[in-house]
Amino acid sequence: MNTLTTERRPSEAAQGSGVRISVLVTALLVACFAFQLNASMLSPALKSIEDTLGASSAEIGLTQTAFFTSAALFSLFLPRLGDVLGRRKVLAGMLALMVVGCVVAALATSVPMLFVGRVVQGVSGPVVPLCLIMLRVEVQEPKRYGTLLGVITAVNGGIAGVDSLAGGYLADRHGFPSVFWAMAVVAAVATAAIAIFTPESKAPAASRMDWPGVAFLVVSIGALLIALNEAGKLAAADWSLVAVLVVVAAAAFVAFWRTENRSGHPLVATHHLKQRATWATLLTTVLTMTGVFAVMNGLIPAFAQDTQAGLGMSAEQSAWWTLTPYALAGLAMGPVAGRLAATFGYGRVLRVGLIGSVATVVLMFLTLGSHSRILLLAASLLVGITYAGVANIVLNGLGIVLSPGENPGFLPGLNAGAFNLGAGLSFALLYAVKTACDPVDPTSHGGYTAGMIAGVVIMALAIGTSFLIPKPVTAEAQG
């Protein structure tokens, strides 16, 4: 007899919780909406923040990296904490802290204060995987779960474009603080929805948290992230600091590994870390996000707004032509991709999405010189279908369906960390390439092209590592 909540049959889950699936999905969607606003609503407002705070694009890019770094670090252990304390409690607490972070950022009068607000917002990093675990407790049938997984995860690509449009509209008319106030209101609603309308669930075998393991892992990954961000400054980087941080990261990871081997309740059992289901999934997620995220959430909107090298659009216009179609396509494709993954195989569907994403970004940089809004729109739609609607959905799903039964929060947490790590690295690395390759002629789009080419190379590596991910047999329909 299975002892873990996540192994219950659908009928048993429904009977145990007494919640209707439609009510649960609605509450989970609101939570995912709130998190997504933190990630994408700000994209069209970045230029407004630069101008208002008198900051450089690199400084504002660093606050974005801070958010995703914070999200990555909290994602490492909060899903496991949910297994121990209760997923509803932990998710509601994360959303409440998100409200606090939004308020701090809205009141920011300097880059450091904005930085603090974004770090606090990053506590919400593992919202999506926690929601998917809570859904998995209630829905076990592969095709139905795949479809609902697609519905929830599709929000990660943008809320039908409304988030980007609203961000551009508010930034243009009311300044960037209004964007954060809007985020705060939605986060408050999400906190209430999760607290009131979702059932509590735990992993009964999880009784204690491995806090020493958490500390060593956070220090290791945090030091590595800071080192990579510093290295992204290229000629301006403090390479001695990079070297010290790499040594700290390595030492902390060795300490983490030894702690996990000795612990009776490890955060991550080391034999799970050695399995391809773990490291191949995480590596593919990091490479995918690093290759594509800053392209669609940074380089393309910036090109659309560039008055010399680009199309000279306003923040709101750029959202209409790029982020909105991207998000709409992803939202429409998500449920279909989830069902296809459960029907034809997660690996096959993932590779279709990755190959399509590479081809579309290539199309983007080959057509930048035409300054065509129609081509930019078409490419944004295609990336929305292939990445936001397929690859993103399947990668999120793999974190759930490949997680070991005795530690259901383990791989989803690490995978959420990988998503946020990749997003932060994407801004650091692709913008570093853009800066390094920016031509003397301000009307040339060479910097944007170079950044996109770097993204394509990294995504090509993701295609290769995807072949190493094992087949999640129990999550795919048989026959």
N, C-alpha and C positions, 0 to 999 in steps of 0.2 A: 504493500500500500504506500502510495506517495505521501510524503509528509510536507512537501513544499506547496505553498499556496498556488504557485505558478503552474502546478501540474494538474490542477482540477479540471474536470470536464466542464464544458459550457453550462450544462444544466446544474451541476453542483456549484459552480461559481455564482450563477445567477441566484440560486437558492440561498447560498451563504451570505451574499451581500444585500439581496433585496433591491437592487438598483436596476433600472431599465437601461439597456445599452445605449439608447438614443440620448438619455439624460447624461450618462457618463461621457459619451463622445462629445456632446455639446460643451460640457465643463472642461474637458481636456483641450478642446479646440480653443476655448477662450484663453486658457493658460498658454498655449503655444502662440496664439496671437500676441499676447503680451510680450513674450520673449522675442518674437520676430521683430516687433517694433524696435526693440533695443538694437537689433543687428542691422536692419535695413532702412528704417524710417529716416535715419540720420544721413544716409548717403547723399541725397540731393542738397543737404544743408551744410555739408562740410565747408564749402566755399564761404557761406555766410558766417560760419564760426571763425574761419581764418580772418575775415575782414573785421568782425566785431571785436575779437580779442587781440587783433593786431599780431597774429601769429603766422608762422610759415606753414606751408603744406606739410612739411616733415614733422613739425610739432603736433599738428592736428592728427596726422597719420599715427603718431605715437600714442595718442589717446585712444584711437581705434584699436591699436595693437594691445594696449593695456586692458581694454574691455575683453578682447578675445583671449588674452593670456589669463586673466582672472577667471574667465569662464572655463578655460581648459583645466586650471588647477582645482577649482571647486568640483568639476565634473569627475575628477579622479576618485572622490570618496563619498560625495553626497548620495548617489544611488545606493551604495552599500549601507550608508546610514539609514536610508529609507527601508532597507531590508530589516534593519535592527529595530528602529524606533517606530516605523510605520510610514508608508510612502505618502499618505495624505498629509500627515503632520509636516514632514520635511518639505514637500512641494509647496504647501501653503506658507511655510516660513521663508522659503526662497523667494516667493512672489512678494511677500511683505517687505523683504530687504530690497527687492527691485524697486519698490515704491520709494524707499529712502534714497537710493542711488539716483533715481530720476529727479527728485527734489533738489538734491545737492548739485547735480549737473545743471538744472534749470536756473539755479541761483548763482552759477559760476561767473566770476568776474575776471578770472585768469585761467591760464592753461593748467597750472597745478590743481586748482579747485575742480576743473572739469575732469582732470585725470582721476582724482579721488572718486568723483561721482561715477565715472565709467567703471572703475574697479569694483565699487559696491554693486553696481548693476550686474557685474560679471558673476555674482553669486548665483544668478539664475541660469548659469551655463547648462546644467543637465535637465532642464525642463522637459525637452522632447523625449529623451530616453525614459525618464520617470513616467511620463504619460503613456509611453508605449508598453512599459512593464505593467502598469495598472490596467491597460487594455487587455494585455495578454492573460492576466489573471481571469478575466471575464470571458474572453473569446479564444477558444482553442482550435476551432475548425480552420484549416490552413487558408482556404480561399476567402472566407469571410474576414479572417484576421488580416490577410494581405490587402484586401480592399480598404478596410478601415485604417490600417497602417498607412496606406497611401493617402487617404483623406487627411489624416492628422499631420503626417510628415510633409505633405505638399505645401503646408503653410510656411515651412522653412525657406521656400523660394520666394516668399512674399505673399501678402494677403490680397490676392487678386490685383495687385498693383496699387491698392488703396493706400498702403503704408507709404510708398514712395511718392505718390501724388500728394498725399496729405503733408508729408515732410517738405516737399518742394513748395507747396502752397503756403504753409505756415512760415517757413523760412523767408520766403519772398515778401510776405505781408506783415508778419508780426515778429520776425527775428527768431534766432535759433532757440531761445528759452521756451517758446511756445511748443516746440516739438517735444521737449522733455516733459512739459506739463501734460501734454496729451498722452505720452507714454505712462506717466504716473497714474492718470485716471484709469486707463485700461488695466494696468497692473493691479490696482485696488479692486476693480471688479473681478478680475481673475482670482485674486486671493479669496474673495468671498465665495465665488463659484466652487472652487476646489474644497474649501472648508465645509460647505453646506451640502453639495450635491454628489460628492464622490465617496465611495466606500473605503474604509481603511483596509490595508493589506500589508502583511509582513512575510518574511521567510522564517518559519518557526525554528529552523536550525540555527539561525543567526541570532545570537543572544548578546554578543559584545562586539565593540568596535576595536580594531587594532590601531590605536592612535599612534604608537611609535612608528608603525609602518606607514601611516598616513603622513606623518611629519617628514620622514626620510624621502618618500616619493614626491611630495610637494616641493621640498628643497631641491631635489634632483631635477625635476622637470622645470621648475621655476628658474633655476640657475641656467639651464640649457636654453630656455626661451630668451632670457635676458642676453645671454651670449650671442645668440643668433640675431637678435634685434640690433645689438651693438655692431656686429659684423656687417649688417645690412647698410651701415653708414659708409662702408667702403673706405675711401681715403681719410675720412674724418673719424674713423673708428679708433677706439683705444684698444689696440690689439693685446696689450698686456692684461687688460681687464678681461677680454675675451678668453685668454688662456687660463686665467685664474678661475673664471666661472666654469669652464669646461672641466677643470680638475675637481672643483667642488661638486659639479653634477655627477661625475663619475664616482667620486668617493661616497656621495649620498646614496647613489644607486646600489653600490656594493653593500653599504650598511642596510639598505632596504631589503636586499636579497637575503642577507643573513638573518635579519629580523623575521622575515616571512617563513624561513625554514625552521626557525625555533618556536614560532608562535602557535598556540593551540587554536587560535581563531584568526587566521591571517586575512588581511585585506585582500590579498591576491595570492593564492597558492602557486608556488613557483612552477609546478608541473603544468599548470594552465598557461603560464606565460611562454612555455617552450612549445606549445602546440600551434600549428599553422592557423587554426581557427582564431587564435588571438593575434599573433604578430602580423600575419598576412593581411587580416582585416584592418588592423590599425594602420599599417603602412600604406595600404591602398587608400584609406580615408584621408590620411595626412597629405599624400601626394595629390590626390584629386582636388582637395580644397585649396592647397597651395597653388595649384595650376590654374584654377578657374575663378576663385572667389573675388580677388582684387580686380580681375578683368571686368566682371559684370558690376561689381559694387564700387569700383574706383576708377579704373582707366577709361571705361566707356562713357560713364556720366561726365567725367572730366573732359574727355575729348568733345563730347556734345556741347559742353559749356565754354570750351576754349574759343575765345574770339579771334585768335590769330591762326592757330593750326587746325582748329576744329570748326564746329558748326555755329558757334556763338549763341547757343540757346540759353534761356533762363533755367534756373533750377527746376521749376515746374515743368517747362517744356521738355527738358531732358528726361524727366521721369516719365512723361507721356510717351516718348519715343523709344525709350530703352527699358527702364526698370518695370514699367507697367505691363507691356506685352510679355516680357520675360516671366513675370510673376503669374500672369493670367495663363500662359501656356503651361507653366509648371503645375499650377493648381488644377487645371483641367486634366493633365496627363497623370498626376499622382495616383489616384485610385486605380486607374487602368494599369499602371506599372506595377503596383502592389499585387494586383490579381494575376498579372502575367508572370511575375516572379514566382508566385506560389504554384502556378500552373506549369510553366515551362522551365523553371530553374532560376534561382537567384543569380548564379554566376553568369549564365547566358544573357539575361536581361541587363545585368550590370555592364557587361562589355559592350553591348549595343549602345547603351547610354554614353559610355566613356568615348567610344570611337566617334559617335555623333558629335560629342562636345568638342573633340579635337578638330574634326573637320569644320565645324562652324566657326571656331576661333580663328582657324586659318583663313576662312572666307572673310572674317571681319578685318584682319590686318591687311589682306590683299586688296580690300575695297575702301580703305580709309581715304586714300587719295582722291576718290571720286566725290567726296563730300556729299554723298547721297543719303538723304534721310530715309528713303524707302529701303535701301540696302541695309542701313543700320537697324531699321525696324525688323526686317526679315531675319537678320542674323540674331537679334535679341529674342525673337520668337523661337528660333531653332535651338538656341542655348537653353531657353526655358523648357522646351520639350525634352531635350537630351540630358541636360544636367539636372535642373530643378525638378523635372517631372519623372526622370528615370533613375539616373545614377545616385542622386541624393536620397531618393526613397529607398532604393535597394540597400545602400550602405547603412542607413539607419536600421532597416529591418534585419540585416545580418548581425548587427550588434545584439539584437534581442534573441534571435532564433539560434545563434551559435553559442550563447552564454551557457555555462554549466549549470545544471539543475540545482546543485547545492549552494550556488552563489549567483542568483539571477541578476543581481545588480552589478556584478563584476565587469563583464565585457561592455554592457551599455554605458557604464560610467567612463571606462577608458575610451570607448569609441566617441562619446560626446567630447571628451578631452581632446581626442584626435581631430574632430571637426573644428573645434575652436583653436587648437594649435595650428592647424592648417590655414585657417582664416587669418590668424595673426601673422603667420609666416608669409602668407600671400601678400599682404600689404607691405611687409618689410622687404621681401625679396624682389617682388615685381616692381615696386616703386624704386628700389635701389637700382635695378637694371634700367628703368626709364630715366632716372636722374643721370646715371652714368653715360647713357647714350643720347641724351637730349642734344640736338644739333644747335649750332650757333644761330642758325636762321630760325627765329621764333615761329615762322609760318610753316615749318616742316613738322611732319607727324612722326619723325623717326624714333623719338623716345617712346611714344605709345606703341609703335610697331615692335620695338625691341622688347618691351614688357610683355606683349602678347606672345611673341615667339618663345620667350622664357617659359610662359605658362603652358604652351603647347608641348615643349620638351618634357616638362614635369608631368603633365597628364599622360604622355606616352609611356612614361615609367609606371604610372598607375595602372595602365592597361596590362603591362607585363606582370606586375605583382598580383593582379586580380586572378590570374590563373592558379595561384598558390592557395587561394581560399577554398577550404573544403566544402562539399555539398551539404547543406542543412537538410538532411533527409526527412526528418519529422515535420518540417515546416512546408514541405512541398507536397502537392496532391499526388497520390499514387495511382498509376494506371491511366 
